[in-house]
Amino acid sequence: MTGSSFIPLTAIDCTIPALLIDRNAPLDVLHANAAARVLAVTQLMEMFSSREMQQADSIDLKHLATVAAQLLRDGCDLLDVLGWRLRPA
């Protein structure tokens, strides 16, 4: 991990990142933010798994997959920071 206090989210590759994770945030805050993103994707996927998809538009499905991937990537980034913080020095 770098020496910076802030780590950019990796879901969107930008030259200048706008969304950052504070690696010094309390552990419960990192966990809550990761859990919120994973839960949002879980609920989205559960909703779609209980619906008939014959009428689904491929563009809409691509947009939904992109949203799910970005939320999961954010959650993974937060869990990475949480893991780094929990490892013994």
N, C-alpha and C positions, 0 to 999 in steps of 0.2 A: 504494500500500500504506500502511496506517495506521502510526502510530508504535509500536503495541503489539508486544511480542515474541511474542505468541501470537495465532494466527488460528483462529477456530472452523471446524470442518468444516461444509460447507454442505448435506450430504445430508439432514439433519433440521433444519427451521427451528424454533428454540426461542428464547424470550425470553432465557434464561440458558443459553448453550452449556456442555456438560460435556466435550466432546472438542475438544481444541485442537492445533494444529500449532505447534511452536516454530520460528519463522522463523529462529532462529539455530542450529538444529541443523546438524551437519556435512552437507555436500552428499551424501556417500555414504549417510548415514542417511535423508535425505529420499528419495533415489532408491530405496533398498532397500524402504522402506515403500510407495512408489507402485508399484514393480514387484511386490511381494507381492500387492497388491490386484488389479492388472490380471491377474496370472498366475492368481489364484484364480478370477476371472470367466472367463478364457480356458479353464481346465480344466473349469469347470462347463458352459460352452457346448459345448465339444468332447464332453463326456460325453453331453449331450442330443442333439447332432447325430448321434451314432452309434447312437441308440436309436430304436425305434419308439414313436411318441407317441399311438397310438390309444387307449390306456387312461389317458391323462393327465387328471387332474382340473383343471378351470379354476381352482379356488381354489389348488391346489398350484402351478400355473404362474404365477399372480399373485404368490404368495409368493416363488417363485424369481426372478421378474423384479424384484421389489422388492429382494431381497438383491443381485442383480447390479447394479442401478442404484446402490444405496448404496455398494457397493465401488468401482464405477467413479467415482462422484462424489468419494469420498475420494481415490482415485488422482489424479484431475484436480486436486483442491485441492492435493495434495502437489506435483504437477508444476508448478502455478502458482507456488508458493513457490520451488521449485527454479529456475524460469525467471526469477523476479524477482531471485534471488540471483546468477544467472549474467550478467545484463545489466550492462553497464558503468555506473558511477555517473554 
